[in-house]
Amino acid sequence: MRKRSTRDRLARSVLLGALAAAAAIYWLVRELELDVDVLINYLLASLVLVGAAIAVALLAAWLLRVLRR
């Protein structure tokens, strides 16, 4: 039997965590009778905010690298 690498375990943990979160959200939507369209809009807004934060961080890292040369 092959020993699992840390990378394999991390990928499995992330996948299982994402599936558990999706199942919990699905259950909450059904249990609380939430509007799916509103939740999708919240998801898209959060993705835009996270993407913007990542873009700013990448720009700052690139700028620091250019200024150090």
GILINSUL-V103679 format. One record per residue. N is the residue number from 1. SS is DSSP state (hx for helix, st for strand, lp for the rest). PHI is phi in whole degrees, 0 to 359 (999 if undefined). NEAR is the number of other C-alpha atoms within 12 Angstrom. Layout:
BEGIN
n;ss;phi;near
N;SS;PHI;NEAR
N;SS;PHI;NEAR
END
This chain:
BEGIN
n;ss;phi;near
1;lp;999;3
2;lp;279;5
3;lp;283;8
4;lp;287;11
5;lp;280;10
6;hx;299;10
7;hx;295;11
8;hx;296;13
9;hx;293;14
10;hx;296;13
11;hx;298;14
12;hx;295;15
13;hx;295;14
14;hx;296;14
15;hx;297;14
16;hx;295;14
17;hx;295;15
18;hx;295;14
19;hx;294;14
20;hx;295;14
21;hx;295;14
22;hx;297;14
23;hx;295;14
24;hx;294;15
25;hx;295;21
26;hx;301;18
27;hx;296;14
28;hx;296;16
29;hx;299;18
30;hx;288;13
31;hx;292;11
32;hx;263;12
33;lp;53;14
34;lp;277;15
35;lp;278;16
36;hx;294;16
37;hx;298;12
38;hx;294;13
39;hx;296;17
40;hx;294;15
41;hx;296;13
42;hx;298;14
43;hx;298;15
44;hx;296;14
45;hx;296;14
46;hx;292;14
47;hx;295;14
48;hx;296;14
49;hx;296;14
50;hx;295;14
51;hx;298;14
52;hx;295;14
53;hx;296;14
54;hx;295;14
55;hx;297;14
56;hx;296;14
57;hx;296;14
58;hx;294;14
59;hx;296;14
60;hx;296;14
61;hx;296;14
62;hx;295;14
63;hx;297;13
64;hx;298;12
65;hx;295;11
66;hx;293;10
67;hx;289;9
68;hx;285;8
69;lp;282;7
END
